[in-house]
């Protein structure tokens, strides 16, 4: 069974991603574009981002709809206290009425996972010095013209895409810092810009309970907003620069998509403060 999963992954994800990456590299190299491999990674990342754009857009919209329905869910919880079955039925009816699919935010993320893994493996295996294997690249190429007899030139605007920032210490610290910053911006934009308000007919006890719950959720969301960039930045510090190029390109496009659908979100206040400062 495990061999079957590997076969399916290589056939539908790893193989196509590797062939596109090498194809873009070969074409750019033919026209003597400097830093061909770096640009090939960027082009491939942009292409993949556009292919999954509808899924990620659905994910963002689903999250927004779920957030907008929270006051209605609070009312249903209050109305059907102690009756979980009735509340569940009312909840599903509410989702159906507003065209919300509870799985809408999960399914796109699940679809993206094998694509991310395939791209990660493709980029990593291009660099034998970083633990990759050109043999695994050539084994899935569709045409002999695409075969790589040696590792591609890893130079990209003065950066060695095969080098890990951790190997050079502070010399490449700007790469993981940029990665962490971009991840923070995208994470912050996904946070609602304004807290949900309480209904005027709620009694002080209900207001206090909801305030405590929202405060706890906000604190957890705030922690993830800062922990995720630190974690991703650390990964960028430990992995080859080529993978950071991929991640940063992917994140920049994610920021653009998030802005188009939901605006600045949680970045609104921070941007306003920066504008006032200057």
Phi and psi in degrees as a GROMACS rama.xvg file:
@    title "Ramachandran Plot"
@    xaxis  label "Phi"
@    yaxis  label "Psi"
@TYPE xy
-62.3824  -40.4994  UNK-2
-62.6785  -35.5893  UNK-3
-65.9753  -38.6362  UNK-4
-65.3336  -43.1177  UNK-5
-61.4247  -42.2459  UNK-6
-61.6832  -45.459  UNK-7
-64.6072  -41.0804  UNK-8
-62.917  -45.9909  UNK-9
-65.5198  -35.8714  UNK-10
-73.4619  -44.4561  UNK-11
-100.854  -14.0088  UNK-12
-126.366  -65.061  UNK-13
-61.0776  -46.9759  UNK-14
-58.185  -55.2776  UNK-15
-59.3866  -40.1449  UNK-16
-65.0198  -44.6583  UNK-17
-62.859  -44.4298  UNK-18
-63.0966  -39.7893  UNK-19
-67.1674  -42.7717  UNK-20
-61.2034  -48.3357  UNK-21
-67.7485  -38.3029  UNK-22
-60.6687  -49.0348  UNK-23
-61.1937  -40.8926  UNK-24
-62.3611  -46.3361  UNK-25
-62.8155  -43.5705  UNK-26
-65.4593  -42.7735  UNK-27
-66.4997  -37.1758  UNK-28
-67.0963  -35.9949  UNK-29
-61.4755  -37.834  UNK-30
-93.2664  12.5348  UNK-31
58.8621  44.1738  UNK-32
-78.945  123.528  UNK-33
-66.1099  143.382  UNK-34
67.2245  39.7307  UNK-35
-57.0944  -40.8352  UNK-36
-67.0612  -41.4363  UNK-37
-61.16  -44.3168  UNK-38
-68.6703  -32.6384  UNK-39
-63.3321  -40.6971  UNK-40
-63.0937  -43.4969  UNK-41
-64.664  -45.9095  UNK-42
-61.999  -44.3241  UNK-43
-63.5851  -41.4575  UNK-44
-62.8218  -44.0871  UNK-45
-61.7645  -43.8093  UNK-46
-60.6297  -47.0854  UNK-47
-63.8949  -40.0959  UNK-48
-62.1022  -39.7544  UNK-49
-68.1264  -35.7984  UNK-50
-65.2683  -37.4324  UNK-51
-97.3052  6.7183  UNK-52
-53.5291  -46.4554  UNK-53
-60.991  -35.7382  UNK-54
-70.3266  -43.5833  UNK-55
-69.1482  -34.058  UNK-56
-63.8789  -41.5811  UNK-57
-63.5768  -35.9033  UNK-58
-64.6203  -44.5266  UNK-59
-65.7727  -45.0726  UNK-60
-65.0741  -38.5037  UNK-61
-62.8149  -41.0534  UNK-62
-64.0494  -39.5333  UNK-63
-65.9909  -42.1831  UNK-64
-64.6335  -41.9088  UNK-65
-61.3753  -40.5407  UNK-66
-66.0595  -38.9406  UNK-67
-69.821  -24.1182  UNK-68
-88.8797  -2.98357  UNK-69
-58.0171  -43.0013  UNK-70
-59.6496  -38.2878  UNK-71
-66.8604  -38.4142  UNK-72
-65.229  -36.3765  UNK-73
-62.8746  -39.5066  UNK-74
-65.132  -41.151  UNK-75
-65.5679  -39.2342  UNK-76
-62.3992  -41.2469  UNK-77
-67.8895  -38.4316  UNK-78
-70.4212  -36.2268  UNK-79
-113.779  40.563  UNK-80
-60.2727  131.354  UNK-81
82.9595  -3.18448  UNK-82
-123.267  83.2488  UNK-83
-64.1447  -36.8178  UNK-84
-66.2545  -45.1498  UNK-85
-64.7206  -39.933  UNK-86
-62.8699  -42.3644  UNK-87
-62.0293  -40.3744  UNK-88
-65.9839  -43.4291  UNK-89
-65.7685  -36.1094  UNK-90
-64.4223  -46.8424  UNK-91
-64.8131  -35.74  UNK-92
-64.9523  -39.2456  UNK-93
-63.9595  -45.098  UNK-94
-60.4217  -42.9165  UNK-95
-65.3462  -40.5854  UNK-96
-60.9042  -38.1992  UNK-97
-98.5361  6.99552  UNK-98
67.6313  36.2194  UNK-99
-103.519  129.508  UNK-100
-103.155  113.087  UNK-101
-55.9644  -27.1059  UNK-102
-87.7695  -0.882893  UNK-103
-62.3406  -28.7152  UNK-104
-86.8625  -16.8813  UNK-105
-93.5635  -42.8264  UNK-106
-58.0469  -46.4095  UNK-107
-58.8841  -38.1448  UNK-108
-65.0719  -39.6631  UNK-109
-66.5439  -36.0868  UNK-110
-66.1316  -35.3806  UNK-111
-72.7543  -28.144  UNK-112
-54.8605  -53.4278  UNK-113
-64.1858  -30.3388  UNK-114
-65.6182  -44.0698  UNK-115
-62.3391  -44.6713  UNK-116
-62.9874  -41.6144  UNK-117
-62.953  -44.527  UNK-118
-66.7394  -39.9142  UNK-119
-59.4075  -48.3951  UNK-120
-64.6419  -38.6704  UNK-121
-62.5959  -47.4339  UNK-122
-67.2101  -43.1176  UNK-123
-63.9581  -41.0514  UNK-124
-74.5541  -14.0556  UNK-125
-69.7015  -22.9816  UNK-126
-109.88  91.7879  UNK-127
-58.274  -32.5139  UNK-128
-68.4449  -15.5404  UNK-129
-105.937  21.2239  UNK-130
96.747  3.74047  UNK-131
-83.9377  178.468  UNK-132
-146.287  110.052  UNK-133
-62.9869  -26.5829  UNK-134
-60.7302  -39.3095  UNK-135
-70.9851  -24.2991  UNK-136
-73.3882  -53.8886  UNK-137
-62.9619  -28.5724  UNK-138
-66.5417  -23.9242  UNK-139
-109.784  4.69032  UNK-140
-73.7108  141.405  UNK-141
-81.2171  -20.4583  UNK-142
-138.337  142.616  UNK-143
-62.0294  -26.8198  UNK-144
-63.3114  -26.1232  UNK-145
-82.1836  -14.7291  UNK-146
-57.7876  142.642  UNK-147
-104.478  118.842  UNK-148
-82.2204  -21.4566  UNK-149
-150.705  166.41  UNK-150
-63.8011  137.954  UNK-151
-62.6525  159.623  UNK-152
-63.8814  120.478  UNK-153
-91.7155  6.1394  UNK-154
-77.3061  133.26  UNK-155
-146.903  100.002  UNK-156
51.8653  46.8775  UNK-157
85.5682  -7.58763  UNK-158
-98.1936  142.919  UNK-159
-96.6622  109.466  UNK-160
-64.9  -17.9483  UNK-161
-89.4442  -10.4202  UNK-162
-87.7818  142.846  UNK-163
-92.4256  131.502  UNK-164
-53.3719  -31.7623  UNK-165
-64.7498  -23.8465  UNK-166
-75.6975  -24.5478  UNK-167
-110.82  5.02583  UNK-168
65.1925  -131.395  UNK-169
-71.8996  -13.3327  UNK-170
-60.4732  -34.1042  UNK-171
-117.09  24.2135  UNK-172
-63.7244  -25.6176  UNK-173
-62.5106  -29.6108  UNK-174
-66.3071  -55.749  UNK-175
-65.5536  -29.8273  UNK-176
-65.7455  -42.6381  UNK-177
-63.9357  -39.4747  UNK-178
-63.2337  -45.1297  UNK-179
-63.6149  -41.0319  UNK-180
-63.6738  -46.3676  UNK-181
-63.7144  -39.3778  UNK-182
-64.6433  -38.8103  UNK-183
-62.6048  -44.8803  UNK-184
-59.6885  -47.3061  UNK-185
-64.9059  -41.8094  UNK-186
-63.5162  -41.0677  UNK-187
-66.7942  -37.0052  UNK-188
-66.7723  -23.4158  UNK-189
-80.8359  -9.55019  UNK-190
-85.1777  131.819  UNK-191
-53.5069  140.108  UNK-192
-74.6218  -25.3225  UNK-193
-130.684  139.193  UNK-194
-67.0924  149.878  UNK-195
-69.6357  137.014  UNK-196
-87.39  160.096  UNK-197
-92.8655  154.245  UNK-198
-76.0683  145.319  UNK-199
-69.2024  -20.6774  UNK-200
-89.8004  4.67804  UNK-201
-78.7081  143.933  UNK-202
-80.6588  163.934  UNK-203
-56.2619  -34.7587  UNK-204
-65.5296  -44.7702  UNK-205
-63.1777  -42.0984  UNK-206
-61.3906  -42.5671  UNK-207
-64.9212  -42.2898  UNK-208
-63.9152  -45.5836  UNK-209
-67.0067  -37.796  UNK-210
-62.4883  -41.6191  UNK-211
-64.6887  -41.2956  UNK-212
-65.7115  -46.3407  UNK-213
-65.1036  -35.3565  UNK-214
-65.5963  -40.7562  UNK-215
-65.9742  -43.3871  UNK-216
-65.2845  -40.0043  UNK-217
-64.2685  -39.9787  UNK-218
-64.3287  -41.8163  UNK-219
-64.9233  -43.6909  UNK-220
-64.4542  -38.5795  UNK-221
-64.9615  -38.3911  UNK-222
-63.2626  -42.7198  UNK-223
-65.501  -33.988  UNK-224
-60.703  -32.685  UNK-225
-96.8022  -31.9904  UNK-226
-72.1069  -38.4595  UNK-227
-60.8717  -48.4056  UNK-228
-59.6059  -38.1074  UNK-229
-63.943  -43.0444  UNK-230
-65.3179  -47.2882  UNK-231
-65.5769  -39.2033  UNK-232
-61.6593  -38.1792  UNK-233
-65.3972  -42.2244  UNK-234
-60.3104  -42.2009  UNK-235
-64.3688  -27.4466  UNK-236
-74.24  -29.5023  UNK-237
-94.9518  -21.2792  UNK-238
-104.687  163.991  UNK-239
-56.338  149.933  UNK-240
-58.4582  -31.5599  UNK-241
-56.8475  -34.8134  UNK-242
-72.5332  -32.5107  UNK-243
-67.4433  -36.4371  UNK-244
-59.641  -44.8848  UNK-245
-60.9013  -50.8426  UNK-246
-63.4119  -42.0371  UNK-247
-66.7898  -40.4981  UNK-248
-62.3876  -44.1604  UNK-249
-63.1166  -41.453  UNK-250
-68.9898  -40.8328  UNK-251
-59.1853  -43.4149  UNK-252
-67.7378  -33.3728  UNK-253
-64.9979  -38.6973  UNK-254
-63.1935  -42.7269  UNK-255
-61.7251  -45.1269  UNK-256
-64.8692  -43.8964  UNK-257
-60.2063  -40.6214  UNK-258
-66.6505  -40.3484  UNK-259
-63.9116  -36.437  UNK-260
-90.5801  -46.39  UNK-261
-120.561  6.91388  UNK-262
71.337  -155.584  UNK-263
-77.1307  -19.5479  UNK-264
57.1106  -128.3  UNK-265
-68.2951  -9.05573  UNK-266
-83.5277  -7.91853  UNK-267
-57.2485  -50.753  UNK-268
-63.7523  -41.4719  UNK-269
-65.0102  -41.9776  UNK-270
-64.2968  -39.6222  UNK-271
-63.2329  -40.3054  UNK-272
-64.3696  -40.76  UNK-273
-64.4642  -42.2483  UNK-274
-63.3375  -42.3366  UNK-275
-66.3934  -32.399  UNK-276
-68.6577  -28.4953  UNK-277
